[in-house]
Amino acid sequence: MDSDETRPAATADPAETKRRLTSEISELEGAIAMVASGSASRITLTGLKFGEALSRRFQAEAHSKGLNLEPIIWPEDAGCDLIVRRIDE
């Protein structure tokens, strides 16, 4: 049986990281636009790798549109879900 010490460390692929970050930003911007327009009252984005950082980065913009971003952080830093909802909800 292999132990964690004998497994090679996974290396991040910069191109994949950039693609994933770009995709998650696009998804969040779309969710913010939908909730702000009234097309949806709440949207939950699931399985985000950068969700916690994106919630901090976009919180001020969301608040200016009457929205709140609520991260739901997974255990062991495995990812994050992100709820986009109206503040008055």
N, CA, C and O atoms as CSV, one atom per row, in Angstrom:
chain,resi,resn,atom,element,x,y,z
A,1,MET,N,N,0.845,-1.168,0.000
A,1,MET,CA,C,0.000,0.000,0.000
A,1,MET,C,C,0.894,1.235,0.000
A,1,MET,O,O,1.850,1.310,0.772
A,2,ASP,N,N,0.589,2.200,-0.858
A,2,ASP,CA,C,1.368,3.443,-0.920
A,2,ASP,C,C,0.960,4.377,0.201
A,2,ASP,O,O,-0.222,4.512,0.518
A,3,SER,N,N,1.934,5.008,0.787
A,3,SER,CA,C,1.630,6.055,1.757
A,3,SER,C,C,1.695,7.397,1.050
A,3,SER,O,O,2.229,7.499,-0.054
A,4,ASP,N,N,1.154,8.419,1.681
A,4,ASP,CA,C,1.181,9.760,1.099
A,4,ASP,C,C,2.608,10.228,0.847
A,4,ASP,O,O,2.853,11.016,-0.067
A,5,GLU,N,N,3.542,9.748,1.646
A,5,GLU,CA,C,4.923,10.185,1.516
A,5,GLU,C,C,5.583,9.649,0.248
A,5,GLU,O,O,6.530,10.256,-0.254
A,6,THR,N,N,5.103,8.536,-0.272
A,6,THR,CA,C,5.725,7.950,-1.457
A,6,THR,C,C,5.059,8.373,-2.762
A,6,THR,O,O,5.594,8.109,-3.838
A,7,ARG,N,N,3.921,9.013,-2.686
A,7,ARG,CA,C,3.241,9.478,-3.886
A,7,ARG,C,C,3.857,10.795,-4.338
A,7,ARG,O,O,4.171,11.654,-3.513
A,8,PRO,N,N,4.028,10.953,-5.641
A,8,PRO,CA,C,4.547,12.236,-6.113
A,8,PRO,C,C,3.512,13.337,-5.877
A,8,PRO,O,O,2.308,13.111,-5.993
A,9,ALA,N,N,3.993,14.502,-5.553
A,9,ALA,CA,C,3.098,15.630,-5.319
A,9,ALA,C,C,2.460,16.046,-6.636
A,9,ALA,O,O,3.124,16.115,-7.670
A,10,ALA,N,N,1.174,16.319,-6.580
A,10,ALA,CA,C,0.472,16.780,-7.778
A,10,ALA,C,C,0.929,18.198,-8.093
A,10,ALA,O,O,1.013,19.051,-7.209
A,11,THR,N,N,1.219,18.431,-9.352
A,11,THR,CA,C,1.631,19.766,-9.747
A,11,THR,C,C,0.469,20.446,-10.454
A,11,THR,O,O,-0.257,19.829,-11.233
A,12,ALA,N,N,0.317,21.695,-10.170
A,12,ALA,CA,C,-0.760,22.463,-10.777
A,12,ALA,C,C,-0.403,22.789,-12.229
A,12,ALA,O,O,0.729,23.162,-12.537
A,13,ASP,N,N,-1.373,22.641,-13.092
A,13,ASP,CA,C,-1.212,22.991,-14.493
A,13,ASP,C,C,-1.663,24.447,-14.639
A,13,ASP,O,O,-2.854,24.727,-14.498
A,14,PRO,N,N,-0.752,25.376,-14.918
A,14,PRO,CA,C,-1.124,26.795,-14.997
A,14,PRO,C,C,-2.228,27.073,-16.014
A,14,PRO,O,O,-3.090,27.918,-15.770
A,15,ALA,N,N,-2.216,26.387,-17.131
A,15,ALA,CA,C,-3.253,26.612,-18.146
A,15,ALA,C,C,-4.614,26.152,-17.631
A,15,ALA,O,O,-5.621,26.823,-17.855
A,16,GLU,N,N,-4.650,25.009,-16.941
A,16,GLU,CA,C,-5.912,24.516,-16.391
A,16,GLU,C,C,-6.402,25.420,-15.268
A,16,GLU,O,O,-7.601,25.679,-15.162
A,17,THR,N,N,-5.492,25.901,-14.434
A,17,THR,CA,C,-5.869,26.819,-13.360
A,17,THR,C,C,-6.471,28.093,-13.938
A,17,THR,O,O,-7.494,28.574,-13.451
A,18,LYS,N,N,-5.846,28.637,-14.965
A,18,LYS,CA,C,-6.359,29.859,-15.600
A,18,LYS,C,C,-7.734,29.614,-16.219
A,18,LYS,O,O,-8.640,30.436,-16.082
A,19,ARG,N,N,-7.882,28.478,-16.901
A,19,ARG,CA,C,-9.168,28.155,-17.521
A,19,ARG,C,C,-10.265,28.014,-16.464
A,19,ARG,O,O,-11.376,28.512,-16.641
A,20,ARG,N,N,-9.942,27.334,-15.369
A,20,ARG,CA,C,-10.930,27.119,-14.309
A,20,ARG,C,C,-11.300,28.433,-13.632
A,20,ARG,O,O,-12.477,28.686,-13.376
A,21,LEU,N,N,-10.312,29.269,-13.341
A,21,LEU,CA,C,-10.579,30.557,-12.714
A,21,LEU,C,C,-11.436,31.434,-13.625
A,21,LEU,O,O,-12.395,32.057,-13.169
A,22,THR,N,N,-11.095,31.481,-14.895
A,22,THR,CA,C,-11.865,32.263,-15.862
A,22,THR,C,C,-13.310,31.779,-15.929
A,22,THR,O,O,-14.241,32.584,-15.970
A,23,SER,N,N,-13.490,30.474,-15.940
A,23,SER,CA,C,-14.825,29.888,-15.984
A,23,SER,C,C,-15.631,30.242,-14.731
A,23,SER,O,O,-16.802,30.608,-14.828
A,24,GLU,N,N,-15.009,30.134,-13.568
A,24,GLU,CA,C,-15.705,30.429,-12.320
A,24,GLU,C,C,-16.061,31.905,-12.212
A,24,GLU,O,O,-17.126,32.245,-11.696
A,25,ILE,N,N,-15.191,32.783,-12.688
A,25,ILE,CA,C,-15.501,34.220,-12.694
A,25,ILE,C,C,-16.711,34.467,-13.591
A,25,ILE,O,O,-17.621,35.204,-13.211
A,26,SER,N,N,-16.730,33.866,-14.764
A,26,SER,CA,C,-17.840,34.021,-15.699
A,26,SER,C,C,-19.153,33.519,-15.099
A,26,SER,O,O,-20.191,34.168,-15.228
A,27,GLU,N,N,-19.099,32.362,-14.443
A,27,GLU,CA,C,-20.293,31.810,-13.801
A,27,GLU,C,C,-20.810,32.747,-12.713
A,27,GLU,O,O,-22.015,32.975,-12.611
A,28,LEU,N,N,-19.907,33.287,-11.903
A,28,LEU,CA,C,-20.312,34.180,-10.827
A,28,LEU,C,C,-20.878,35.477,-11.382
A,28,LEU,O,O,-21.899,35.961,-10.894
A,29,GLU,N,N,-20.236,36.046,-12.389
A,29,GLU,CA,C,-20.760,37.280,-12.986
A,29,GLU,C,C,-22.154,37.046,-13.573
A,29,GLU,O,O,-23.028,37.905,-13.454
A,30,GLY,N,N,-22.364,35.901,-14.199
A,30,GLY,CA,C,-23.680,35.571,-14.738
A,30,GLY,C,C,-24.726,35.416,-13.646
A,30,GLY,O,O,-25.855,35.884,-13.788
A,31,ALA,N,N,-24.349,34.758,-12.557
A,31,ALA,CA,C,-25.282,34.585,-11.441
A,31,ALA,C,C,-25.634,35.929,-10.806
A,31,ALA,O,O,-26.794,36.177,-10.475
A,32,ILE,N,N,-24.637,36.794,-10.637
A,32,ILE,CA,C,-24.892,38.125,-10.086
A,32,ILE,C,C,-25.850,38.887,-10.996
A,32,ILE,O,O,-26.788,39.521,-10.513
A,33,ALA,N,N,-25.623,38.833,-12.304
A,33,ALA,CA,C,-26.484,39.539,-13.255
A,33,ALA,C,C,-27.913,39.002,-13.210
A,33,ALA,O,O,-28.866,39.781,-13.237
A,34,MET,N,N,-28.071,37.686,-13.140
A,34,MET,CA,C,-29.419,37.101,-13.109
A,34,MET,C,C,-30.188,37.481,-11.856
A,34,MET,O,O,-31.363,37.842,-11.928
A,35,VAL,N,N,-29.528,37.401,-10.707
A,35,VAL,CA,C,-30.214,37.732,-9.458
A,35,VAL,C,C,-30.476,39.236,-9.388
A,35,VAL,O,O,-31.545,39.653,-8.940
A,36,ALA,N,N,-29.525,40.050,-9.819
A,36,ALA,CA,C,-29.708,41.506,-9.798
A,36,ALA,C,C,-30.853,41.933,-10.712
A,36,ALA,O,O,-31.562,42.890,-10.398
A,37,SER,N,N,-31.046,41.245,-11.834
A,37,SER,CA,C,-32.112,41.608,-12.782
A,37,SER,C,C,-33.477,41.127,-12.335
A,37,SER,O,O,-34.495,41.557,-12.878
A,38,GLY,N,N,-33.512,40.240,-11.349
A,38,GLY,CA,C,-34.776,39.681,-10.893
A,38,GLY,C,C,-35.149,38.399,-11.620
A,38,GLY,O,O,-36.201,37.824,-11.343
A,39,SER,N,N,-34.319,37.941,-12.538
A,39,SER,CA,C,-34.598,36.693,-13.255
A,39,SER,C,C,-34.553,35.483,-12.323
A,39,SER,O,O,-35.184,34.460,-12.589
A,40,ALA,N,N,-33.816,35.608,-11.250
A,40,ALA,CA,C,-33.755,34.559,-10.228
A,40,ALA,C,C,-33.640,35.245,-8.881
A,40,ALA,O,O,-33.042,36.315,-8.775
A,41,SER,N,N,-34.205,34.640,-7.856
A,41,SER,CA,C,-34.099,35.244,-6.526
A,41,SER,C,C,-32.862,34.759,-5.788
A,41,SER,O,O,-32.388,35.387,-4.842
A,42,ARG,N,N,-32.348,33.606,-6.254
A,42,ARG,CA,C,-31.185,33.021,-5.580
A,42,ARG,C,C,-30.568,31.993,-6.519
A,42,ARG,O,O,-31.280,31.243,-7.188
A,43,ILE,N,N,-29.246,31.964,-6.564
A,43,ILE,CA,C,-28.529,30.978,-7.361
A,43,ILE,C,C,-27.411,30.407,-6.497
A,43,ILE,O,O,-26.709,31.147,-5.807
A,44,THR,N,N,-27.251,29.102,-6.538
A,44,THR,CA,C,-26.147,28.460,-5.838
A,44,THR,C,C,-25.206,27.867,-6.871
A,44,THR,O,O,-25.593,27.009,-7.664
A,45,LEU,N,N,-23.974,28.332,-6.853
A,45,LEU,CA,C,-22.913,27.784,-7.696
A,45,LEU,C,C,-22.207,26.723,-6.863
A,45,LEU,O,O,-21.822,26.985,-5.723
A,46,THR,N,N,-22.034,25.540,-7.415
A,46,THR,CA,C,-21.459,24.453,-6.627
A,46,THR,C,C,-20.134,23.980,-7.204
A,46,THR,O,O,-19.873,24.105,-8.401
A,47,GLY,N,N,-19.311,23.436,-6.327
A,47,GLY,CA,C,-18.056,22.820,-6.742
A,47,GLY,C,C,-16.999,23.793,-7.223
A,47,GLY,O,O,-16.186,23.451,-8.082
A,48,LEU,N,N,-17.001,25.004,-6.680
A,48,LEU,CA,C,-16.019,25.999,-7.105
A,48,LEU,C,C,-14.691,25.788,-6.399
A,48,LEU,O,O,-14.654,25.594,-5.184
A,49,LYS,N,N,-13.625,25.823,-7.137
A,49,LYS,CA,C,-12.291,25.714,-6.547
A,49,LYS,C,C,-11.864,27.056,-5.943
A,49,LYS,O,O,-11.173,27.092,-4.925
A,50,PHE,N,N,-12.281,28.159,-6.577
A,50,PHE,CA,C,-11.873,29.491,-6.144
A,50,PHE,C,C,-13.027,30.276,-5.521
A,50,PHE,O,O,-12.953,31.501,-5.422
A,51,GLY,N,N,-14.078,29.597,-5.107
A,51,GLY,CA,C,-15.286,30.257,-4.614
A,51,GLY,C,C,-15.070,31.196,-3.442
A,51,GLY,O,O,-15.644,32.284,-3.401
A,52,GLU,N,N,-14.247,30.784,-2.493
A,52,GLU,CA,C,-14.021,31.627,-1.315
A,52,GLU,C,C,-13.317,32.925,-1.702
A,52,GLU,O,O,-13.703,34.002,-1.248
A,53,ALA,N,N,-12.297,32.824,-2.531
A,53,ALA,CA,C,-11.572,34.023,-2.979
A,53,ALA,C,C,-12.462,34.903,-3.851
A,53,ALA,O,O,-12.412,36.130,-3.752
A,54,LEU,N,N,-13.273,34.286,-4.699
A,54,LEU,CA,C,-14.170,35.065,-5.557
A,54,LEU,C,C,-15.242,35.782,-4.738
A,54,LEU,O,O,-15.635,36.898,-5.076
A,55,SER,N,N,-15.713,35.152,-3.672
A,55,SER,CA,C,-16.720,35.818,-2.839
A,55,SER,C,C,-16.148,37.084,-2.198
A,55,SER,O,O,-16.838,38.096,-2.082
A,56,ARG,N,N,-14.878,37.014,-1.783
A,56,ARG,CA,C,-14.246,38.223,-1.224
A,56,ARG,C,C,-14.052,39.279,-2.307
A,56,ARG,O,O,-14.298,40.463,-2.074
A,57,ARG,N,N,-13.616,38.857,-3.480
A,57,ARG,CA,C,-13.322,39.779,-4.577
A,57,ARG,C,C,-14.582,40.470,-5.100
A,57,ARG,O,O,-14.525,41.651,-5.443
A,58,PHE,N,N,-15.717,39.770,-5.172
A,58,PHE,CA,C,-16.932,40.313,-5.770
A,58,PHE,C,C,-17.977,40.769,-4.747
A,58,PHE,O,O,-19.062,41.200,-5.138
A,59,GLN,N,N,-17.674,40.685,-3.448
A,59,GLN,CA,C,-18.659,41.044,-2.418
A,59,GLN,C,C,-19.114,42.499,-2.531
A,59,GLN,O,O,-20.310,42.776,-2.440
A,60,ALA,N,N,-18.182,43.428,-2.726
A,60,ALA,CA,C,-18.552,44.852,-2.810
A,60,ALA,C,C,-19.453,45.113,-4.019
A,60,ALA,O,O,-20.436,45.848,-3.920
A,61,GLU,N,N,-19.113,44.511,-5.155
A,61,GLU,CA,C,-19.949,44.670,-6.348
A,61,GLU,C,C,-21.346,44.101,-6.109
A,61,GLU,O,O,-22.345,44.712,-6.488
A,62,ALA,N,N,-21.407,42.948,-5.490
A,62,ALA,CA,C,-22.698,42.323,-5.197
A,62,ALA,C,C,-23.521,43.206,-4.266
A,62,ALA,O,O,-24.708,43.425,-4.510
A,63,HIS,N,N,-22.907,43.713,-3.210
A,63,HIS,CA,C,-23.620,44.584,-2.267
A,63,HIS,C,C,-24.154,45.829,-2.960
A,63,HIS,O,O,-25.258,46.280,-2.654
A,64,SER,N,N,-23.391,46.388,-3.883
A,64,SER,CA,C,-23.843,47.591,-4.590
A,64,SER,C,C,-25.080,47.314,-5.437
A,64,SER,O,O,-25.788,48.245,-5.822
A,65,LYS,N,N,-25.346,46.048,-5.728
A,65,LYS,CA,C,-26.520,45.647,-6.509
A,65,LYS,C,C,-27.614,45.056,-5.621
A,65,LYS,O,O,-28.596,44.506,-6.119
A,66,GLY,N,N,-27.437,45.173,-4.295
A,66,GLY,CA,C,-28.428,44.646,-3.363
A,66,GLY,C,C,-28.348,43.142,-3.161
A,66,GLY,O,O,-29.339,42.500,-2.812
A,67,LEU,N,N,-27.167,42.585,-3.382
A,67,LEU,CA,C,-26.984,41.140,-3.287
A,67,LEU,C,C,-25.972,40.783,-2.216
A,67,LEU,O,O,-25.160,41.609,-1.799
A,68,ASN,N,N,-26.040,39.547,-1.786
A,68,ASN,CA,C,-25.068,39.023,-0.838
A,68,ASN,C,C,-24.482,37.736,-1.404
A,68,ASN,O,O,-25.191,36.951,-2.033
A,69,LEU,N,N,-23.202,37.523,-1.184
A,69,LEU,CA,C,-22.521,36.288,-1.580
A,69,LEU,C,C,-22.205,35.514,-0.314
A,69,LEU,O,O,-21.550,36.031,0.591
A,70,GLU,N,N,-22.671,34.274,-0.250
A,70,GLU,CA,C,-22.472,33.448,0.939
A,70,GLU,C,C,-21.699,32.187,0.571
A,70,GLU,O,O,-22.268,31.268,-0.018
A,71,PRO,N,N,-20.412,32.126,0.908
A,71,PRO,CA,C,-19.654,30.908,0.620
A,71,PRO,C,C,-19.984,29.794,1.610
A,71,PRO,O,O,-20.169,30.041,2.802
A,72,ILE,N,N,-20.054,28.588,1.109
A,72,ILE,CA,C,-20.199,27.396,1.932
A,72,ILE,C,C,-18.937,26.580,1.666
A,72,ILE,O,O,-18.824,25.903,0.644
A,73,ILE,N,N,-18.003,26.654,2.587
A,73,ILE,CA,C,-16.685,26.067,2.395
A,73,ILE,C,C,-16.722,24.578,2.724
A,73,ILE,O,O,-17.254,24.174,3.758
A,74,TRP,N,N,-16.161,23.779,1.847
A,74,TRP,CA,C,-16.091,22.333,2.055
A,74,TRP,C,C,-14.961,22.022,3.017
A,74,TRP,O,O,-14.022,22.805,3.153
A,75,PRO,N,N,-15.049,20.884,3.683
A,75,PRO,CA,C,-13.972,20.495,4.604
A,75,PRO,C,C,-12.656,20.255,3.859
A,75,PRO,O,O,-12.640,19.917,2.676
A,76,GLU,N,N,-11.587,20.435,4.574
A,76,GLU,CA,C,-10.228,20.183,4.079
A,76,GLU,C,C,-9.895,20.981,2.826
A,76,GLU,O,O,-9.130,20.517,1.981
A,77,ASP,N,N,-10.458,22.167,2.700
A,77,ASP,CA,C,-10.150,23.072,1.585
A,77,ASP,C,C,-10.341,22.396,0.225
A,77,ASP,O,O,-9.563,22.619,-0.702
A,78,ALA,N,N,-11.381,21.571,0.118
A,78,ALA,CA,C,-11.617,20.812,-1.106
A,78,ALA,C,C,-12.432,21.582,-2.137
A,78,ALA,O,O,-12.574,21.126,-3.272
A,79,GLY,N,N,-12.959,22.721,-1.770
A,79,GLY,CA,C,-13.771,23.502,-2.691
A,79,GLY,C,C,-14.757,24.352,-1.929
A,79,GLY,O,O,-14.650,24.537,-0.716
A,80,CYS,N,N,-15.730,24.869,-2.676
A,80,CYS,CA,C,-16.668,25.799,-2.073
A,80,CYS,C,C,-17.922,25.872,-2.932
A,80,CYS,O,O,-17.844,25.799,-4.158
A,81,ASP,N,N,-19.063,26.012,-2.299
A,81,ASP,CA,C,-20.286,26.389,-2.986
A,81,ASP,C,C,-20.491,27.869,-2.683
A,81,ASP,O,O,-20.012,28.369,-1.665
A,82,LEU,N,N,-21.193,28.564,-3.555
A,82,LEU,CA,C,-21.380,30.000,-3.365
A,82,LEU,C,C,-22.822,30.365,-3.680
A,82,LEU,O,O,-23.298,30.148,-4.794
A,83,ILE,N,N,-23.511,30.919,-2.693
A,83,ILE,CA,C,-24.900,31.340,-2.869
A,83,ILE,C,C,-24.912,32.824,-3.211
A,83,ILE,O,O,-24.283,33.636,-2.532
A,84,VAL,N,N,-25.632,33.164,-4.267
A,84,VAL,CA,C,-25.852,34.553,-4.660
A,84,VAL,C,C,-27.340,34.809,-4.404
A,84,VAL,O,O,-28.193,34.151,-5.000
A,85,ARG,N,N,-27.653,35.761,-3.521
A,85,ARG,CA,C,-29.062,36.026,-3.198
A,85,ARG,C,C,-29.256,37.507,-2.912
A,85,ARG,O,O,-28.308,38.247,-2.647
A,86,ARG,N,N,-30.507,37.908,-2.973
A,86,ARG,CA,C,-30.845,39.283,-2.627
A,86,ARG,C,C,-30.642,39.485,-1.126
A,86,ARG,O,O,-30.888,38.577,-0.331
A,87,ILE,N,N,-30.197,40.668,-0.750
A,87,ILE,CA,C,-29.979,40.964,0.676
A,87,ILE,C,C,-31.287,40.915,1.445
A,87,ILE,O,O,-31.306,40.478,2.596
A,88,ASP,N,N,-32.391,41.356,0.831
A,88,ASP,CA,C,-33.685,41.406,1.520
A,88,ASP,C,C,-34.390,40.056,1.566
A,88,ASP,O,O,-35.503,39.975,2.085
A,89,GLU,N,N,-33.794,39.014,1.051
A,89,GLU,CA,C,-34.416,37.685,1.048
A,89,GLU,C,C,-34.374,37.052,2.404
A,89,GLU,O,O,-34.854,35.932,2.578
